């Protein structure tokens, strides 16, 4: 099946290229033994995965409202947290309602970089809860004593709802999926991951989940089974995490929420740049 009319997503030529690259990725397991396999993937598969990531990063950067660039100084907290924005309005701060990503008024622009910052705001809230930092939680419109009175899974739900709000668009749902696993790990694990690892993991998962919004919109192909599609998606996610994990991050343990969310935007910018610059 060709790409014309084969999917119901954005339909741009960039996304058509991403679909073609994903389709070209072999779903056969690597035989190994060549001495050059990585994570069970041979050189040809690694190159094919790089081609998919290059196409995905190109499409996402072109659709991003900020053109894949982190704004100088980051985003205000009220632009990242639904509860903080509501508190600002209640205090006479004004601001538009709603907290979703969705698309811009033009109907085609995504919020890729800002989405990473919004997810990072929720992750920073989980760290603040774990560390007992009432001041940082207040910045997000959350109360430490109230959170501590709740069961852990309710704490997680409260943080996600306060920061991300309702998932009214597929991109919003993608951000929630990317964020929830990291918030869970911070709140529930005996030993939380480092903030640096949390940031890299969030950015990689966000790019993956956002890409899946488009890749999953493709109609089923007669030549590939659902099992093979899942295998290719798992390879893509694992390879993306491997590529992103080398991005340097300063000591995030001492960061404020504003610094943490700004760093997430910068890591996303670097990830999109690096993936687009892949030499195949």
N, C-alpha and C positions, 0 to 999 in steps of 0.2 A: 504493500500500500504506500502510495506517495504521501507527501506532507500536505498537499493542497486539500483543504477541507477535512483534514484528519484529526483536528483537535478543536476544542471549543473555548480556548483561552483567549489571550490578548490578540493573537492572530498576526503579530508583526513578523517581519522577515527575521528579526533577531531571535524570536521564539521559535520560528520555523527551523532556524539553524540549530538551536538547542535541541529540538525534537529529533532532527536528523542525526546529530552527534550521539544522542542517547540511544536511538535505534541502532546505530552502527556499532555500539558497544556489545561485544560478544558476551553472551550469558553462560558460556561454557566454562567450567572450572579449569583453572590453570593446572597443567600437568606438573609444574615445578621441575626441579632438578637442573635448571640452567644456571644456578648460582647467582641469578640476578633478580629472583622473585622477591617481592615485598608484600607482606601481609597476604601471602598466597597468590599474589597477582604477578603475572609475567610482564615483561617489558612492554609488549604490545597492548596489554590491558591497561597498564599504567598510562601509556600514551593516550589511549582512547579515553580514559577517565579525565586526563588533563584537558583533552579536547572538549569534553562535555562541560567541565568546570569553566573553561575559557568562554564558551558560548553562553553559559548561564550568567556569568559575571558581566559579560558585555550587555546582555539583555536587561539585567537588573540595574546596572549603572545608568543605562540610557533612559530607563523609565523612572529612576529615582528623582524625587522632587528636588533634592540637593545635588543631583548629578554625581552621586557617589562620593561627595566630599563632606567631611565633618566641618560644620560651621565653627568659625573662630570663637572660642569661649563656650562652645557647646550650646545646649538648649536650656531654657529656664525650666525649673522643676514643674511649674504649673503647666508646661506644654507636654510633660511626660506622665504625670499622675492625675487620674481623674479626681481623686479625693482632694489633692492639693489644689487643683483648679477650682473645685467647688468651694473649698475653704477661702480661696482668694476672692471669689465672687461674693461670698457671704460677708467678707470683710470690706467689700467695696472695691475689690481689685478688678472687677470686670472679667472679660474673657469669654470666648465662645464656648458653648455647651458641647457635650459629647466627648468621647475619649478615643474613638476608634481610629485606626489607620485608614482603611478603605482606600479611596482614590481622591485626587483633588477634584475641584469643581469641573475641570475639563474632562474627567472620566477616565484618564489614561495614566496619570502619574502616581507611582507608588512612593511610599515613604520608607525606603530601605534603611538608610542611615539613622533616621529618627526612630524607627522601629527597634533597632538594636539598643538605642539609648533608653527607650521605654522598658524593654525587657530588663536592661541593666538596673533600672530604678527598682523594679520588683526584686531582683536578686540582691541589691544593696539593702532593701528592706528586710529580707530574710537574714542577712548577716547582722543587721542592726538588732533584730529580735534576738538572735543567738547571743550577741554580745551585750544585750541589755542596754542599748543606746537609745534612750527615750528621745533625745534631741533630734537624731537623724530620722527616727520614725515620724516625729511630728512634722518634719519637712514634707513627708509623703502623705500627710493627712491621717496618720495612724497613731494609736495610743498604746504604749508599751503595757500598761497595767491591764487594759482590756484584752490585748492579745494574749497575755500570760494567763488569763482566766479561761482561755479556750483550749479545747483539745488540739493537738498538733495539726491534724488534717484540716480542722476548721481555721486554724491560724494561716495555713497555706492558702486556703480559699479566700480568706479575708484580705490577705496581701495582694493576691492576683486581682481580686475584684476592685480593691481600692486604687490600684495603680493602672491596670489595663482596662477595667470596665467590661462591658459586654462585648462579645465577639459578633458584631453585626455584619461582618464582611469576611470572605475567605482569608484575606490577609490578616485580619484580626485573629481569626482562629489559628492561623499558622503561628502567629506570635505567641499566643497562649500555649500552644503545644511546645514551642521552642523553649519557653520560659519555665513551664511548670516543673519539668524534670529537674532543673537546677535549683529551684526554690525548695522542692521536696528534699533533694539531697542535702541542702544546707540545714533545713529544719529538722530532718529525721535522722540523718547519719550520726553515729557516735563521734566521728571526726569529719568536720566539714572540709570540702576541697578548698585549696587556696583561692583567694579572690582572683589571682591571675589565671589559674586554670578555669575558674568559673566563667570569667569573661571570654576567654578563647572558646570554651565549649558553647557558650550561649551564642556567640557570633556565628560559629560554624553551623550550629543547629538551626539558627534563624535563616541563614542563607539556604540551607537544605530544605527547610519546611516551606519557605517562600517559593523556591524553585519547584517544589512538588505541586504547588497550587496550579502551575502551568503544565508540568509534565503529566500529572494525573488527569488533566483535562483531555488528553488524547484518547481517541476511540481505540478500543481493543484491536490489536492487529491479529490477523489470522495466523501469522507465522511465529508468534511468540506466546507462551503460556503465561498465566498470571504468576505462577511460581518463578519463572525466569525474570519477570518484571520486578518482583520483590527482591530477587537476588541482585539484580543490577542496581536497584535503589540502595540496598545495604552496602554494596561496594562503593557507590557514590558517596554515601554519608561517611563511611570510614575513611575514604581517600580525602575527602574535604577536611575532616578533622585532622588528619595527618598533615595536610598542607598548611592549615591555619595555626597549628600548635607551636610553630617556630616563630611567630610574630612576637617581637619583644614587647614587654609591658613593664613599666616601673613598678616599684613596690606599691601594691594596691591596698595593703592592710591599713595604711594610714590615710587613705583617701576619704574625702567628704563624698556625699552622694553626688554632688555636682561634678566633682573630679572623676568619680567612678563612671557616671553616665557619659561624660565627655570622652573618657578613654575608650568606652565601648564604641562610640561613633568613630573615633580615630582608628581603632582596630578593624572596624568594618570597612572603612575607606582603604586601609592597607590591604585587607583581604581581597577586595574587589580589584584593586590595582595589580596585586601579585598574581591572581588567577588569570586576569586578562593578559598579563605579560608572559604567560607560560610559553616556553619554547618547546615545540612539539617535534 
